[in-house]
Amino acid sequence: MERIMAFICLLLWFPMGLNAQQKPRLIVRADDLGSFASANQAILLTVDQGITTSVELMMNCAWTPEALNLLKEYPNLDVGVHLMITSEWDNYKWRPLTQAPSISDSLGFFYSFINPNLLAPGRAIQEHPWNLADIEREFRAQIEMAKATVPQVSHISTHMLCGIWDEDVKTMLDRLAKEYKLPQDFDYNIELFPIDSFDKSAELQTKISRFIDALDLLEPTKTYLFVEHPGLDVDEMETVGHEGYRNVRKDRSDITKILTHPLVRQKIKDLGIELTDFKQTRLK
């Protein structure tokens, strides 16, 4: 009798287990933790009340110390070290942790961009004689600071794709990732979410509807990655911007509202989408 009951239980469980494995999985990644006080608040709001599952920590910013203290309350939260060698905003500037003169401007700040910006000539790394050794030394310092201060750091991501813009830089970062045993975000078996970016001029409801529609496109058995930058509708964010991107306050506060919106959370539940993170995702 016990064997018969065990067999029946197995039959009942098997379809449920199979269905669970077939559900789409979604990593929701919030970038730029540490960049601003309001970014710290917004990102953790989307963790507490929304769908964010992984956060990316910048090590060089004025609000990094606050972010490190806040993360102590989230020991199970998936954290990536968000490597950076740019400082894009006009009114907020970040410096290297190391002596890195070839990737710093005359005031010692990172240059604004990787690639030339026609609206801001002379402010890109590629417009100056950069040195690979400076970048490696800086990447090492950021990785080591993250590992020393954030026990749950699990992976590497890069701000403004600063790890793949040049083949020598990419090769160097591949080597560092192996050395420090921190996979890069593209080392995982994931696909990009069907929306790569929102129309920044669109109304909030249009953005929410577009995100919800995109959730219908996720395919069973696959893991998807959605990346955005939550912020708050506060005065601090009004001063954030650069040539080509000025509506940062509204745009990033909209992201927070999307990631915490009840309709979005309900749609994910209705579709049976499993929210996951990098720690729980297979490498390629």
VOKEMAR-947499 format. One line per 4 residues: their letters; for each residue x, y, z of C-alpha. Coordinates in nm, 4 decimals, m for minus. Example, Ala and Ser with C-alpha at 12.3 -4.5 7.8 and 13.67 -1.06 7.14 Angstrom:
2
as) 1.2300,m0.4500,0.7800 ~ 1.3670,m0.1060,0.7140 $
END
This chain:
284
meri) 0.0000,0.0000,0.0000 ~ 0.2799,0.2418,0.0870 ~ 0.4441,0.1806,m0.2521 ~ 0.1145,0.2408,m0.4309 $
mafi) 0.0585,0.5685,m0.2439 ~ 0.4139,0.6798,m0.3185 ~ 0.3630,0.6039,m0.6890 ~ 0.0372,0.8029,m0.6952 $
clll) 0.2097,1.0986,m0.5255 ~ 0.4870,1.0835,m0.7847 ~ 0.2336,1.0911,m1.0688 ~ 0.0596,1.3876,m0.9123 $
wfpm) 0.3846,1.5767,m0.8550 ~ 0.5484,1.5109,m1.1923 ~ 0.3297,1.7360,m1.4103 ~ 0.3557,2.0138,m1.1535 $
glna) 0.7337,1.9831,m1.1439 ~ 0.7503,1.9747,m1.5205 ~ 0.5317,2.2855,m1.5492 ~ 0.7479,2.4685,m1.2971 $
qqkp) 1.0566,2.3976,m1.5043 ~ 0.8821,2.5229,m1.8166 ~ 0.7872,2.8622,m1.6765 ~ 0.9692,3.1679,m1.8085 $
rliv) 1.2169,3.3143,m1.5635 ~ 1.2971,3.6841,m1.5315 ~ 1.5886,3.8705,m1.3751 ~ 1.4985,4.2341,m1.3054 $
radd) 1.8225,4.4269,m1.2603 ~ 1.8354,4.7762,m1.1085 ~ 2.1551,4.9592,m1.1989 ~ 2.3507,5.2432,m1.0343 $
lgsf) 2.3057,5.1745,m0.6641 ~ 2.5283,5.4281,m0.4889 ~ 2.4983,5.6957,m0.7560 ~ 2.2504,5.9194,m0.5693 $
asan) 2.0584,5.9154,m0.2424 ~ 1.7342,5.8993,m0.4375 ~ 1.8668,5.6144,m0.6524 ~ 1.9467,5.4167,m0.3377 $
qail) 1.5969,5.4751,m0.2039 ~ 1.4261,5.3999,m0.5337 ~ 1.6208,5.0822,m0.6059 ~ 1.5509,4.9316,m0.2654 $
ltvd) 1.1864,5.0398,m0.2926 ~ 1.1621,4.8299,m0.6106 ~ 1.3190,4.5406,m0.4193 ~ 1.0825,4.5727,m0.1212 $
qgit) 0.7599,4.6567,m0.3047 ~ 0.8280,4.5600,m0.6624 ~ 0.9923,4.3053,m0.8879 ~ 1.3636,4.3895,m0.8737 $
tsve) 1.5756,4.0814,m0.8022 ~ 1.9332,4.2018,m0.8562 ~ 2.1059,4.5360,m0.7889 ~ 2.4280,4.6730,m0.9378 $
lmmn) 2.6557,4.8651,m0.7018 ~ 2.8848,5.1475,m0.8146 ~ 3.1934,5.1785,m0.5938 ~ 3.3162,5.5317,m0.6769 $
cawt) 3.0174,5.7505,m0.5938 ~ 2.9363,5.9904,m0.3107 ~ 2.6404,5.7784,m0.1994 ~ 2.8243,5.4448,m0.2116 $
peal) 2.8847,5.4456,0.1675 ~ 2.5109,5.4776,0.2274 ~ 2.4459,5.1967,m0.0202 ~ 2.6929,4.9728,0.1614 $
nllk) 2.5181,5.0386,0.4926 ~ 2.1747,4.9767,0.3411 ~ 2.2865,4.6476,0.1879 ~ 2.3651,4.5134,0.5353 $
eypn) 1.9868,4.4878,0.5796 ~ 1.9589,4.2790,0.2609 ~ 2.2009,3.9874,0.3123 ~ 2.0194,3.7660,0.0616 $
ldvg) 1.9868,4.0261,m0.2135 ~ 2.1836,3.9482,m0.5296 ~ 2.4462,4.2213,m0.5847 ~ 2.6740,4.2838,m0.8791 $
vhlm) 2.9767,4.5125,m0.8850 ~ 2.8932,4.7700,m1.1528 ~ 3.2347,4.8609,m1.2911 ~ 3.2666,5.2199,m1.4063 $
itse) 3.5188,5.4405,m1.5871 ~ 3.2832,5.7206,m1.6891 ~ 3.1057,6.0061,m1.5135 ~ 2.8353,6.1166,m1.7540 $
wdny) 2.6284,6.3716,m1.5590 ~ 2.6997,6.7440,m1.5857 ~ 2.6501,6.8272,m1.2161 ~ 2.7678,6.5045,m1.0482 $
kwrp) 3.1182,6.3767,m1.1078 ~ 3.2977,6.0630,m0.9928 ~ 3.6696,5.9943,m0.9658 ~ 3.8782,5.6798,m1.0027 $
ltqa) 3.9716,5.4903,m0.6879 ~ 4.3253,5.4717,m0.8286 ~ 4.5722,5.6945,m1.0055 ~ 4.4348,5.6689,m1.3590 $
psis) 4.5420,5.9801,m1.5503 ~ 4.4668,5.8464,m1.8975 ~ 4.0943,5.8038,m1.8196 ~ 4.0579,6.1228,m1.6127 $
dslg) 4.0022,6.4829,m1.7150 ~ 4.2012,6.7869,m1.6017 ~ 4.0105,6.7951,m1.2697 ~ 4.0718,6.4278,m1.1975 $
ffys) 3.7159,6.3132,m1.2770 ~ 3.6317,6.0290,m1.5123 ~ 3.5528,6.1432,m1.8649 ~ 3.1810,6.1626,m1.9360 $
finp) 3.1480,5.8984,m2.2059 ~ 3.3150,5.5991,m2.3673 ~ 3.2248,5.6902,m2.7243 ~ 3.2319,6.0458,m2.8633 $
nlla) 2.9140,6.2467,m2.8081 ~ 2.8582,6.4987,m3.0864 ~ 2.6764,6.7233,m2.8390 ~ 2.9701,6.7184,m2.5953 $
pgra) 3.2976,6.7078,m2.7909 ~ 3.6157,6.6142,m2.6089 ~ 3.4423,6.4426,m2.3178 ~ 3.4851,6.0789,m2.4242 $
iqeh) 3.7623,5.8344,m2.3342 ~ 3.8074,5.7446,m2.6992 ~ 3.8969,6.1065,m2.7771 ~ 4.2033,6.0803,m2.5518 $
pwnl) 4.5103,5.8512,m2.5375 ~ 4.3752,5.6040,m2.2826 ~ 4.5926,5.3371,m2.1257 ~ 4.4840,4.9757,m2.0702 $
adie) 4.6925,4.9468,m1.7518 ~ 4.5008,5.2389,m1.5965 ~ 4.1693,5.0695,m1.6705 ~ 4.2838,4.7331,m1.5334 $
refr) 4.4153,4.8926,m1.2141 ~ 4.0864,5.0754,m1.1671 ~ 3.8725,4.7682,m1.2371 ~ 4.0784,4.5697,m0.9865 $
aqie) 4.0319,4.8337,m0.7173 ~ 3.6552,4.8414,m0.7655 ~ 3.6242,4.4612,m0.7645 ~ 3.8382,4.4265,m0.4539 $
maka) 3.6447,4.6971,m0.2693 ~ 3.3162,4.5265,m0.3571 ~ 3.4367,4.1843,m0.2446 ~ 3.5687,4.3299,0.0805 $
tvpq) 3.2495,4.5161,0.1703 ~ 2.9616,4.3171,0.0177 ~ 2.9675,3.9486,0.1156 ~ 2.6919,3.8546,m0.1299 $
vshi) 2.8447,4.0129,m0.4410 ~ 2.7992,3.7475,m0.7098 ~ 2.8863,3.8909,m1.0502 ~ 3.0268,4.1749,m1.2597 $
sthm) 2.8345,4.4180,m1.4762 ~ 2.9612,4.7313,m1.6480 ~ 2.8366,5.0884,m1.6488 ~ 2.7766,5.2202,m2.0012 $
lcgi) 2.9185,4.8881,m2.1330 ~ 3.2674,4.9948,m2.0275 ~ 3.3927,4.6359,m2.0413 ~ 3.3228,4.5558,m2.4065 $
wded) 3.3899,4.8730,m2.6084 ~ 3.7432,4.7656,m2.7012 ~ 3.8739,4.4137,m2.7644 ~ 4.1774,4.4601,m2.5391 $
vktm) 3.9549,4.5896,m2.2576 ~ 3.7201,4.2957,m2.3034 ~ 4.0038,4.0426,m2.2947 ~ 4.1441,4.2026,m1.9813 $
ldrl) 3.8085,4.2003,m1.8020 ~ 3.7477,3.8382,m1.9032 ~ 4.0763,3.7555,m1.7303 ~ 3.9855,3.9529,m1.4161 $
akey) 3.6428,3.7886,m1.3951 ~ 3.8068,3.4452,m1.3904 ~ 4.0741,3.5567,m1.1445 ~ 3.8212,3.6979,m0.8969 $
klpq) 3.5685,3.4187,m0.9616 ~ 3.2941,3.6655,m1.0491 ~ 3.1107,3.5835,m1.3748 ~ 3.0122,3.8700,m1.5999 $
dfdy) 2.6448,3.9308,m1.6695 ~ 2.6695,3.7955,m2.0246 ~ 2.8302,3.4729,m1.9012 ~ 2.4875,3.3538,m1.7860 $
niel) 2.2365,3.1596,m1.9923 ~ 1.9980,3.4522,m2.0357 ~ 1.8219,3.6428,m2.3102 ~ 1.7411,4.0115,m2.3202 $
fpid) 1.3891,4.1179,m2.2322 ~ 1.1791,4.2021,m2.5424 ~ 1.1923,4.5737,m2.4510 ~ 1.5458,4.7110,m2.4690 $
sfdk) 1.4431,5.0648,m2.3722 ~ 1.1361,5.2822,m2.3257 ~ 1.0425,5.5904,m2.5255 ~ 1.1520,5.8483,m2.2698 $
sael) 0.8925,6.0968,m2.3932 ~ 0.6005,5.8523,m2.3526 ~ 0.3446,5.8831,m2.0752 ~ 0.3727,5.6512,m1.7762 $
qtki) 0.0611,5.4496,m1.8625 ~ 0.1969,5.3857,m2.2120 ~ 0.5219,5.2544,m2.0638 ~ 0.3353,5.0302,m1.8192 $
srfi) 0.1179,4.8886,m2.0963 ~ 0.4202,4.8229,m2.3143 ~ 0.5998,4.6410,m2.0325 ~ 0.2937,4.4293,m1.9561 $
dald) 0.2531,4.3407,m2.3238 ~ 0.6173,4.2369,m2.3404 ~ 0.5670,3.9938,m2.0517 ~ 0.3332,3.7965,m2.2799 $
llep) 0.6273,3.7366,m2.5151 ~ 0.8435,3.5497,m2.2650 ~ 0.8879,3.1877,m2.3682 ~ 0.8826,2.8834,m2.1379 $
tkty) 1.2173,2.7395,m2.0202 ~ 1.4040,3.0641,m2.1010 ~ 1.5548,3.3157,m1.8597 ~ 1.5297,3.6834,m1.9512 $
lfve) 1.7108,3.9937,m1.8242 ~ 1.5464,4.3344,m1.7870 ~ 1.7786,4.6235,m1.6976 ~ 1.6750,4.9705,m1.5844 $
hpgl) 1.7628,5.2594,m1.3525 ~ 1.5046,5.3414,m1.0837 ~ 1.4901,5.6924,m0.9425 ~ 1.2566,5.9204,m0.7492 $
dvde) 1.0615,6.2302,m0.8458 ~ 1.2643,6.4583,m0.6160 ~ 1.4682,6.7759,m0.6518 ~ 1.8013,6.5915,m0.6451 $
metv) 1.7158,6.4201,m0.9739 ~ 1.6133,6.7489,m1.1361 ~ 1.9815,6.8445,m1.1503 ~ 2.0865,6.5164,m1.3133 $
gheg) 2.1398,6.5137,m1.6889 ~ 2.3792,6.5528,m1.9784 ~ 2.3628,6.6616,m2.3404 ~ 2.1188,6.4264,m2.5105 $
yrnv) 1.9431,6.3152,m2.1906 ~ 1.7742,6.5839,m1.9800 ~ 1.4427,6.4395,m1.8529 ~ 1.6154,6.2087,m1.6032 $
rkdr) 1.3894,6.2983,m1.3085 ~ 1.0682,6.1928,m1.4842 ~ 1.2201,5.9057,m1.6770 ~ 1.3733,5.7310,m1.3774 $
sdit) 1.0817,5.7944,m1.1440 ~ 0.8621,5.6339,m1.4115 ~ 1.0866,5.3261,m1.3962 ~ 1.0277,5.2985,m1.0213 $
kilt) 0.6526,5.3226,m1.0753 ~ 0.6626,5.0530,m1.3444 ~ 0.8639,4.8097,m1.1332 ~ 0.6307,4.8531,m0.8342 $
hplv) 0.3000,4.8806,m1.0195 ~ 0.0247,4.6397,m0.9034 ~ m0.0770,4.5567,m1.2613 ~ 0.2783,4.4562,m1.3462 $
rqki) 0.3101,4.2379,m1.0385 ~ m0.0292,4.0793,m1.1064 ~ 0.0588,4.0076,m1.4703 ~ 0.3770,3.8294,m1.3645 $
kdlg) 0.1746,3.6230,m1.1191 ~ m0.0960,3.5428,m1.3741 ~ 0.1586,3.4274,m1.6316 ~ 0.3464,3.2189,m1.3767 $
ielt) 0.6722,3.4001,m1.4523 ~ 0.9390,3.3123,m1.1978 ~ 1.1381,3.6091,m1.0704 ~ 1.4990,3.5026,m1.0234 $
dfkq) 1.8506,3.6454,m0.9980 ~ 2.2014,3.5771,m1.1240 ~ 2.2883,3.3507,m0.8306 ~ 2.0108,3.1111,m0.9311 $
trlk) 2.0803,3.1204,m1.3064 ~ 2.2950,2.8756,m1.4975 ~ 2.6162,2.9858,m1.6630 ~ 2.6543,2.9180,m2.0323 $
END
